[in-house]
């Protein structure tokens, strides 16, 4: 694993993008469930994005 240094603004930008992506995935899951479709793929992606978002809380 590599370590990178980010400015506070870069970190905020990445977290904002991930948060927005999570919101879109949640909407996709909601729509798929409404249509009776399998949402396991979207739910797995959502978990991975959430983990990445949480990991950024430890960034310096």
N, CA and C atoms as an extended XYZ file, in Angstrom:
180
Properties=species:S:1:pos:R:3:atomname:S:1:resname:S:1:resid:I:1 pbc="F F F"
N         0.850       -1.174        0.000 N   UNK     1
C         0.000        0.000        0.000 CA  UNK     1
C         0.896        1.237        0.000 C   UNK     1
N         0.522        2.212       -0.786 N   UNK     2
C         1.302        3.438       -0.877 CA  UNK     2
C         0.649        4.530       -0.042 C   UNK     2
N         1.466        5.434        0.418 N   UNK     3
C         0.983        6.582        1.178 CA  UNK     3
C         1.083        7.812        0.293 C   UNK     3
N         0.026        8.601        0.290 N   UNK     4
C         0.041        9.852       -0.459 CA  UNK     4
C        -0.308       10.986        0.495 C   UNK     4
N         0.186       12.148        0.192 N   UNK     5
C        -0.134       13.329        0.985 CA  UNK     5
C        -1.157       14.150        0.218 C   UNK     5
N        -2.190       14.568        0.936 N   UNK     6
C        -3.249       15.366        0.338 CA  UNK     6
C        -3.397       16.673        1.100 C   UNK     6
N        -3.757       17.701        0.367 N   UNK     7
C        -4.116       18.936        1.048 CA  UNK     7
C        -5.509       18.752        1.620 C   UNK     7
N        -5.875       19.612        2.531 N   UNK     8
C        -7.215       19.525        3.122 CA  UNK     8
C        -8.292       19.675        2.042 C   UNK     8
N        -8.058       20.569        1.089 N   UNK     9
C        -9.039       20.763        0.013 CA  UNK     9
C        -9.166       19.517       -0.864 C   UNK     9
N        -8.060       18.859       -1.145 N   UNK    10
C        -8.105       17.630       -1.942 CA  UNK    10
C        -8.877       16.544       -1.208 C   UNK    10
N        -8.636       16.424        0.090 N   UNK    11
C        -9.339       15.439        0.894 CA  UNK    11
C       -10.842       15.723        0.908 C   UNK    11
N       -11.203       16.965        1.076 N   UNK    12
C       -12.619       17.351        1.076 CA  UNK    12
C       -13.253       17.048       -0.277 C   UNK    12
N       -12.537       17.320       -1.347 N   UNK    13
C       -13.047       17.055       -2.693 CA  UNK    13
C       -13.309       15.561       -2.894 C   UNK    13
N       -12.369       14.734       -2.469 N   UNK    14
C       -12.529       13.289       -2.620 CA  UNK    14
C       -13.692       12.784       -1.776 C   UNK    14
N       -13.791       13.261       -0.536 N   UNK    15
C       -14.885       12.825        0.335 CA  UNK    15
C       -16.242       13.272       -0.221 C   UNK    15
N       -16.287       14.465       -0.773 N   UNK    16
C       -17.529       14.960       -1.362 CA  UNK    16
C       -17.940       14.112       -2.559 C   UNK    16
N       -16.972       13.763       -3.387 N   UNK    17
C       -17.262       12.923       -4.554 CA  UNK    17
C       -17.746       11.548       -4.126 C   UNK    17
N       -17.109       10.959       -3.120 N   UNK    18
C       -17.546        9.651       -2.631 CA  UNK    18
C       -18.942        9.719       -2.032 C   UNK    18
N       -19.220       10.783       -1.282 N   UNK    19
C       -20.544       10.934       -0.681 CA  UNK    19
C       -21.612       11.048       -1.763 C   UNK    19
N       -21.325       11.828       -2.788 N   UNK    20
C       -22.253       11.977       -3.903 CA  UNK    20
C       -22.471       10.639       -4.602 C   UNK    20
N       -21.397        9.897       -4.788 N   UNK    21
C       -21.488        8.577       -5.428 CA  UNK    21
C       -22.352        7.633       -4.584 C   UNK    21
N       -22.191        7.692       -3.261 N   UNK    22
C       -23.018        6.858       -2.381 CA  UNK    22
C       -24.495        7.206       -2.533 C   UNK    22
N       -24.794        8.484       -2.634 N   UNK    23
C       -26.189        8.907       -2.800 CA  UNK    23
C       -26.773        8.359       -4.101 C   UNK    23
N       -25.991        8.406       -5.179 N   UNK    24
C       -26.465        7.886       -6.465 CA  UNK    24
C       -26.682        6.378       -6.405 C   UNK    24
N       -25.776        5.687       -5.739 N   UNK    25
C       -25.921        4.232       -5.616 CA  UNK    25
C       -27.178        3.909       -4.814 C   UNK    25
N       -27.415        4.646       -3.740 N   UNK    26
C       -28.629        4.419       -2.929 CA  UNK    26
C       -29.892        4.614       -3.771 C   UNK    26
N       -29.893        5.643       -4.604 N   UNK    27
C       -31.051        5.883       -5.487 CA  UNK    27
C       -31.204        4.740       -6.484 C   UNK    27
N       -30.080        4.252       -7.016 N   UNK    28
C       -30.130        3.118       -7.946 CA  UNK    28
C       -30.696        1.879       -7.264 C   UNK    28
N       -30.280        1.646       -6.026 N   UNK    29
C       -30.778        0.496       -5.271 CA  UNK    29
C       -32.276        0.632       -5.046 C   UNK    29
N       -32.704        1.811       -4.647 N   UNK    30
C       -34.127        2.061       -4.407 CA  UNK    30
C       -34.947        1.814       -5.681 C   UNK    30
N       -34.460        2.317       -6.801 N   UNK    31
C       -35.163        2.141       -8.075 CA  UNK    31
C       -35.197        0.670       -8.483 C   UNK    31
N       -34.075       -0.016       -8.321 N   UNK    32
C       -34.002       -1.432       -8.690 CA  UNK    32
C       -34.952       -2.264       -7.823 C   UNK    32
N       -35.000       -1.965       -6.536 N   UNK    33
C       -35.915       -2.688       -5.643 CA  UNK    33
C       -37.361       -2.434       -6.051 C   UNK    33
N       -37.669       -1.198       -6.415 N   UNK    34
C       -39.020       -0.855       -6.860 CA  UNK    34
C       -39.400       -1.657       -8.100 C   UNK    34
N       -38.410       -1.877       -8.974 N   UNK    35
C       -38.637       -2.629      -10.208 CA  UNK    35
C       -38.501       -4.141      -10.002 C   UNK    35
N       -38.211       -4.554       -8.769 N   UNK    36
C       -38.103       -5.974       -8.469 CA  UNK    36
C       -36.821       -6.620       -8.956 C   UNK    36
N       -35.794       -5.829       -9.142 N   UNK    37
C       -34.521       -6.342       -9.649 CA  UNK    37
C       -33.587       -6.706       -8.497 C   UNK    37
N       -32.593       -7.510       -8.807 N   UNK    38
C       -31.573       -7.899       -7.849 CA  UNK    38
C       -30.653       -6.711       -7.589 C   UNK    38
N       -30.430       -6.398       -6.329 N   UNK    39
C       -29.596       -5.240       -5.981 CA  UNK    39
C       -28.281       -5.639       -5.320 C   UNK    39
N       -27.933       -6.901       -5.343 N   UNK    40
C       -26.735       -7.348       -4.629 CA  UNK    40
C       -25.463       -6.677       -5.153 C   UNK    40
N       -25.371       -6.477       -6.462 N   UNK    41
C       -24.180       -5.833       -7.019 CA  UNK    41
C       -24.062       -4.395       -6.517 C   UNK    41
N       -25.160       -3.634       -6.585 N   UNK    42
C       -25.135       -2.246       -6.125 CA  UNK    42
C       -24.848       -2.160       -4.626 C   UNK    42
N       -25.403       -3.097       -3.869 N   UNK    43
C       -25.184       -3.090       -2.428 CA  UNK    43
C       -23.719       -3.378       -2.087 C   UNK    43
N       -23.085       -4.251       -2.847 N   UNK    44
C       -21.666       -4.530       -2.636 CA  UNK    44
C       -20.817       -3.309       -2.971 C   UNK    44
N       -21.135       -2.661       -4.071 N   UNK    45
C       -20.408       -1.445       -4.456 CA  UNK    45
C       -20.593       -0.367       -3.386 C   UNK    45
N       -21.811       -0.223       -2.883 N   UNK    46
C       -22.083        0.768       -1.840 CA  UNK    46
C       -21.230        0.491       -0.604 C   UNK    46
N       -21.123       -0.751       -0.196 N   UNK    47
C       -20.291       -1.098        0.966 CA  UNK    47
C       -18.842       -0.714        0.734 C   UNK    47
N       -18.338       -0.976       -0.462 N   UNK    48
C       -16.949       -0.649       -0.774 CA  UNK    48
C       -16.704        0.856       -0.763 C   UNK    48
N       -17.647        1.610       -1.305 N   UNK    49
C       -17.503        3.070       -1.326 CA  UNK    49
C       -17.591        3.614        0.107 C   UNK    49
N       -18.484        3.045        0.916 N   UNK    50
C       -18.592        3.467        2.310 CA  UNK    50
C       -17.297        3.195        3.072 C   UNK    50
N       -16.667        2.064        2.806 N   UNK    51
C       -15.398        1.744        3.457 CA  UNK    51
C       -14.315        2.740        3.061 C   UNK    51
N       -14.290        3.089        1.786 N   UNK    52
C       -13.304        4.074        1.320 CA  UNK    52
C       -13.538        5.426        1.991 C   UNK    52
N       -14.804        5.808        2.105 N   UNK    53
C       -15.163        7.074        2.748 CA  UNK    53
C       -14.708        7.063        4.209 C   UNK    53
N       -14.976        5.976        4.909 N   UNK    54
C       -14.583        5.874        6.308 CA  UNK    54
C       -13.054        5.895        6.453 C   UNK    54
N       -12.361        5.263        5.531 N   UNK    55
C       -10.899        5.227        5.593 CA  UNK    55
C       -10.319        6.633        5.491 C   UNK    55
N       -10.977        7.498        4.773 N   UNK    56
C       -10.476        8.861        4.620 CA  UNK    56
C       -10.577        9.652        5.920 C   UNK    56
N       -11.363        9.176        6.877 N   UNK    57
C       -11.438        9.850        8.171 CA  UNK    57
C       -10.110        9.758        8.916 C   UNK    57
N        -9.270        8.799        8.521 N   UNK    58
C        -7.981        8.610        9.169 CA  UNK    58
C        -6.845        9.294        8.403 C   UNK    58
N        -7.193        9.928        7.299 N   UNK    59
C        -6.163       10.590        6.487 CA  UNK    59
C        -5.660       11.832        7.212 C   UNK    59
N        -4.401       12.108        6.998 N   UNK    60
C        -3.792       13.299        7.627 CA  UNK    60
C        -3.691       14.416        6.627 C   UNK    60
